[in-house]
């Protein structure tokens, strides 16, 4: 997904030298907010903001790759986004299809595994087919880019509850439900919980994103609209993350352990 000059020809960003390589978040999730406001401020149609946001996506992926982040999840299209004017919705899915088509070879070249979470059956058929094809072709990638599409945190939990209920009824199991049991029925149960959640546009909201998974995530709010997001903003967010003491409800020094007390994978 890297773009522009080859890595060997591009000078590393100065902030990279400040990042502690021993404390890289294993999973970074991003709420990409501000495309519409960016376009409106420039007297442009909203779709132009979404188009400009594509470059920000590329910068986020490049920064994550440079740091060795193993999992990057982007909130690309929420359940609530279906309420937008239909011309905008249709344009968004055309843009998504073009982006994935254009970047397919870079996913493979850079060892990036593409995954999706959400109700993919709601998407246009051609988007579904392209996504499934790319998920299959990139399944052996060394790190993961997950797109949340037709996604809502409450809907995911409701879907997980429905799947768990069906399983328990079939087994005749009426005992207490454990969190881990419900967690196994989420859209991507093998995906580790985010360590860092970034939101752009300066808004202090989580917007129904990964409600179950961000229980212990560190939140960084950036006062920049998504189309203006660049590599440096990703590094700044990680530096902010590294200055924090993650205790998971315990005492100082618990950062090396997850909420279960087990050692966290690097």
Secondary structure as GFF3:
##gff-version 3
##sequence-region A 1 266
A	DSSP	three_ten_helix	7	9	.	.	.	ID=ss1
A	DSSP	three_ten_helix	14	18	.	.	.	ID=ss2
A	DSSP	beta_strand	27	31	.	.	.	ID=ss3
A	DSSP	alpha_helix	35	41	.	.	.	ID=ss4
A	DSSP	alpha_helix	46	67	.	.	.	ID=ss5
A	DSSP	beta_strand	71	78	.	.	.	ID=ss6
A	DSSP	three_ten_helix	79	83	.	.	.	ID=ss7
A	DSSP	alpha_helix	86	109	.	.	.	ID=ss8
A	DSSP	beta_strand	112	117	.	.	.	ID=ss9
A	DSSP	three_ten_helix	120	122	.	.	.	ID=ss10
A	DSSP	alpha_helix	125	137	.	.	.	ID=ss11
A	DSSP	beta_strand	143	151	.	.	.	ID=ss12
A	DSSP	alpha_helix	153	171	.	.	.	ID=ss13
A	DSSP	alpha_helix	179	183	.	.	.	ID=ss14
A	DSSP	beta_strand	196	199	.	.	.	ID=ss15
A	DSSP	beta_strand	218	221	.	.	.	ID=ss16
A	DSSP	three_ten_helix	226	228	.	.	.	ID=ss17
A	DSSP	alpha_helix	231	242	.	.	.	ID=ss18
A	DSSP	three_ten_helix	254	256	.	.	.	ID=ss19
###
